[in-house]
Amino acid sequence: MILNSFEFNLTEQKIAKIQTTISEVEKDTSVDPFLLKIELGSLNALLNELTNQRNYYLEITHRFKNKIPTKTEALKSPEILVYIRVANDISQEDIATLLNTSIEEIKRQEDYLYKNMIPNFLIKINDFLGEKVANNLTIETSIIDWNLFPVKEMLNRKWLLSGNIDPIGAIKALFSDIFGNQQYELALHRKFHFNGNSPNEYSLLAWQIWVLHTAKEKTKKIKVPKFNNDDYFLDQLIKLSTSTTGPLEAQEFLLSKGIILIVEPHLSSTYLDGAAMLLPNTSIPVIGLTLRHDRLDNFWFVLFHELGHIFLHLNLERTSIVDEKVGEAKDEIKIETEADNFALNNLLPAEKWDMCISRFYNNVDALNEDSKNLNIHPSIIAGRIRKEENNYKLFNDQIGLKQVRKLFWDNKYDFE
């Protein structure tokens, strides 16, 4: 097992050297084929061993970098402490000094992944590693200005209780409930790549946290099925668009597939359409939609755009993607283009799009005929045609204007 970055670099050099040697040996025609086979077998075996050690180290670094351990974890699974030390490049010398013992003793203990370490020492190591990781992250993380959160709007939305309560304290409590620890700056920075440079960013973050809070509350009431990263069910999902309550049915359908869909209006000063996130400390995908544009075509496009992020982009390193002005040019053009294409190709695959006669005959009869043949709502086809032709005067009465918000909020939407 590779135990530090120095050993990792040394292993990388050995791998490169062996790969060069193998290449040279394969080209050597003077060696007997039988001996050549033996030599290559030996070299490849060594290469595989070193590659496995390298990959194991990278996996540990990926999983345990910046992880703050808990005492429960340390006592139940002491090997986690070794992994956290390795992933965060904390030396064995530091652990030896902490326990007032020799480096050789620490190496011996780590050979057994701390399985023979007494509980008091495990707790000492746990507290030491937690402090080291937290200090490193504090250096890398910007200071949160809690006063920049949109407290007034959060109170109006009843995200915070009104009365004599300290609103900043309430925001911290809300965040703590989501992340499960008090490392606010660490959690926000790592989960959301939060920089805290503008009130707009605080509004976006507040919305995200509330959506995650709502999703977490849902998990307390019902058991959410395990999500499998397989998009086989998308054909079933789009067929729901033909129902007058399609968006509501889509919410229930996605839940049955392990995806929580939360609908929450955007905050002022933002142009937020939606977000794809992972609920912290779980593998549950969460989609948040704002219904900023109250149209059926927009609902289905943004929903499938966020599904694209879930299937293509969310992972342990990127746990949140927030989309303002979906469908327009973005700085992070690659993943947004991929999500747009995912939405287009799943809502109207090329073979179905080619069948649409309404592309050439821009009239309602042709649109409805296409809708019937493809078993999808006409608004989806109309929205695609308007986008393709860059003509937003087409099919104004067929895009489902003011048909979505009322499904979720009746006529109580007052957040413009």
N, C-alpha and C positions, 0 to 999 in steps of 0.2 A: 504494500500500500504506500502510495506517495504521501508524504506527511507535511510538505511545505512547497512554496513556489520555487525554491532553489532545486529541489529534487524533481519538480515538474519540468523545469527548463532543461535539467540534465537528461531527463528521460526523452524529451523532445529531440535533443541533440543525438542521443543514441538511436532513436528511431530513424532519423534522417540519415545517419551514418550506415545503418544496416540496410536501409532501402537502396542506398548508393552501391553498397557492396553486392547486394542481390542482383542489381542491374548489371554490374561488372562481371559477376560470375556467370550469369546467363549468356553473356556475350563471348565468354572464353571457350573457344572450340578445341583447345588443347587438352582439356580435362576429360577423363574417361566418363561416359554417360552415367554409369552406375555411381561413381564417386561424386559426380556433379549432382545427381539426384539426392544423395545423402547430405551433401553440403547445403544444398538449397533447402532441404527439409529442416535441417538444424537452424539455419538462418531464419526461415519463415516461422518456426516455432518460437524462437526468441522474439521475433518481431511481433507476433500475435500476443505474447505475454506482456511485452512492453506497451503495446497499443491498448490492451485491456486495462492495464494499470493507469494509463493516461486518460482513457475514457471514464474510468471509475472516479478519478480525481476531478474531472470536469463535471461529472454528474453531481458529486458532492458539493463542489463549488456553486453549481447552479441552484441546488436545493437548499443549501444552508448558508449562503452568503447573506450577511446582514440579519440572520435569524437570531432573535433574542430568546434564549432558552427559559424554561420554567422549572421550578424545583420538582414538580410532579414528573415532568419528562425526564429530568436528570436521574431521579431515583428509579423510575420504571425502565428507562432505556438509556443507560449511561453512555452507550456508544454515540449518542447524539452529541455529547460534549466533545468527543474526538472530532467528529465531522465539522462541528461549528468552529473549533480551533483551527482545523486545516483550512476550511473554506474562507476564513477571515484572516489567514496568514498570521496567526498569533503563535509565538514560538513555544516549544517545549521548555525552553529555559525559563520563560515567564511562569509556567505552571510549576516547575521545580522550585523556583524561588517562593512562589505563593505557599507551597506545602512544606517548604524548608527541607527539601530532600534532593537527591541527585538526579541529574538528567537521565542517567542510566535507569533509575527506578521508574521514571515517567515513561521512558521508552518501553520498558518491560510491561508496565501497566497498559500502555496503549496497544501493545501486541495482543492483549486480551480485551481491547476496547473498553477498559475500565470496569470490566465485569467483576474484578476482585477488589475494587476500590471500596473503602469503607464509606458509609453514607455521609458522614461529616465532611469528608474530603470532597465527595461529589457535590455537595451543596456549596462548599467554598469555591470550587471550580466553576460551578453554575453561576454564582453571583459575580465572580470575576469576569467571565466571558460576557455576561449580560451587560456589565458596566462598560467593558471595552467596546463592544459592538455599538451600544447606545452613544458612547462618546464619539466614535468615528462617524456615525450618522448625523449627529448634531452638527459636526463640523461641515458636513456636505449639504445640510438642509437649511433653507432660508427660514428666517423667523416669521412666524405667523402673526399677522396683525388681526386679532380677533375682532377688532372694532370695524373692520372692513366688510364683515359679513352683513348681508341685507336683513338686519334684525327686524326692522319694521314689517317688511314683506313676510318674513318667516312667522312673525306673530299673527299677521292678518290671515295667513294660510293655516294657522293653528298647528304649525310645526313645533312651536314652542308654547308652553303654557303662559297665559297672560296673568297679571297680578303682580305680586311683590317679588316674584322669582328673578334672580339674576340672569338675564338672557344669555350672557357670555358663558356662564356656568352651565346653562341648559344646553347650549351648543356643544360644549365640551363633553357633557354627559351623553349627548346623542352620538357624537363621534366615537366616544369610548365604547358605547354599546355595539357599534358596528365593528370596530377593530379588535375589541376584546383586551385592550391594554391602554396604558396611559401615554404611550409614545405617539402623541398626536402628530408632531412634525415628521417623525419617521414614517408613520403610517400614511399620511397624506402625500408626502413626497414620493414614496415608493409605489403606492397603489395608483396614484393619479398623476405622477410627474408634475406635482403642484409647485409653482414658483411664487405665487402670491404677489404678482406685480400690479394687479389692477382690481378694482371693484368688480369688473365683469367676471374675472376668474373666480372670485369668491362667490358670485351668484351662481356660476356654473357648478362649482363644487358643492354649494349648499343644496342645489337641486339633485345632484348625484347622490349625496348622502341620504337625502330624504327618500329617494327612490329605493336605495338599498335598505334603508330602515323599513320601508313598507314591505319590501320583498322578504326581509328577515322575519317580520311579524307574520307573514303568510306561512312561512315554514314552521312556525310554532303551532299553527292551527291544522295544517294538513301535511301529509308526507309527500314530498315532491319526488317523483320517480327519478332514477339516475339518468342523466343525459348521456346519450351516445352520439359521438360526432359523425353522424350518418344522415345525409339529407334526403333519404328515400321518401320521407313523408311530405315533402314540399308540394308534390302534385295534389295530395289530399287537402293541404292547407289552402291552396289557391282556389280550389273548387268551392270553398266556403264563401268566397266573394260574391257568389250568385244569390246568397241569402240576404234578406233585408236587415238581418242582425249579424252579418258576416264578421265584422270586427270583434264583436263580443264573443262569437263562436270561436274565432281565431285565438283569442285570449285563453279560453278553456282548452282548446286543442293543444296549444303550445305547452300549457301546464302539464298535460298528459304525457308530453314528450320530454319533460324535465326542464323546460324553459319558462321562467316567470316573466310575464309582460305586465308592466306597470304603466299606467297612463296618468301623467301629471303635467299641468300647464307649465310653460317656461316662465322664468322670472323676468321682470323688466330689465332692459338694457342688454338682453341676450337675444340671439336669433337661433335658439336651440331647437332642433327638430327631433333628436333622439340620441340614444347612447346604448352601447353594448358593454356590459360589465360582467365580472365574476363576483358573486357574493363572497366577501372576505372569509377566509378560513373554510371555504367549501369549493366544490367544483360546479356549483349551480350557476348557469348563465342567466343574466337578468337583462331584459330589454326595457328601456324607458322611452316612451313616446310623449311628445308634448301636444300633438295635434295643432301645431302653430298654424298650419294651413288646414282648414276644415273642409277637406275634400276626400272622397273615396279613393281617387287615383293616387293622391299623395300618401294616404294612409298605407296602402298596399306597397307602394314603392319604398317608403321609408322603412316599413316593417321588414321587407326583404333585404334592404340595404344593411340593416342592423344584423339580420340573420347571416348575411355575408361576412360581417366582422366576426361573428361567433364561430362560424365554420372555418374561416380562413386565417384569422388574425389573433384572437384572444389566446393567451398562454400565461405561464407563471410570471413572465417578465412584463407583458403588456396585459394588464387586467382591466383596463378601461379605455374605451374609445368614445369620445364625445363628438357629436356631429352638429355643427351649426350650418344652416343653409345647405341641406343635403341636395346633391345634384349640381352644385356650383363648384367652381375651381377651388382647390384646397392647396395649402402649402405642402402637406404630406400627400402628394398627388397619387403615389403608387397604391397605397392601401385603399384610398377613397375610390380610385378608378376601379380597382378590383371589386370593391363592394358594390359599386354602381353596376358593373358588368354582371356580377352575381345576381343582382336584382332583375336586371333586364332579361338575362338568359333563363331565369327560373320562372318569371312571370309570363314571358312570351318567348319560349325557345325559338331558335331560328326557323325550324321547320314549320312552326305554327304561325310565326310572324309572316313568313312567305305566303301563307294561305289567306292572309287578311285582304279581302278585296276593298275594304274601307280605306286602305292606304292610297288607293287610286281614285276611289269614288267617295269623296268626303261628304257622305250624307248619312242620315240617321238609320235609314233602312239597311244600308250596307253594314253599318256598325253593329246593329242589332243582329244581323245575320251572322256576322263573324263571332259575336258574343255567344250566340246559341251553338254554333258549330264547335267552338273551343271550350264551352262550358266555363266561361269566366265572366266577370262583370264587365259591361261595356265601358265603364270608366277607365279600366286598366288599358284597354286598347286605345281609347280616346286620348289618354294621357301620353301614351307612347307616340301617337301620331303628332300631337301638338309639340312634343319635344323634338321629334325627328325633323319636322318641317319648320321648327322655330316660329310657329304661328299659334299664339295662345288665344286667338279669337275663335278658333275652330272648336266645335262641340262644347260650347260653354254650358249647355244644359245637360250634358251627358257625363260630366266628370264627378257627379255626386257632391255638388256644393252644399255645405251645411248639413251633411248627412252623417257625420261621424261623432262630433262632440256630443250631440243629443243622446247618442246611444250610451255614452259613459256617464254624462252629467245631467241628463234631461235638458232643461233650459236654464241650468244654474251656473253656466260658464260665465264668470265675470272677471276674468283675469287679463283682459286686453290691456 
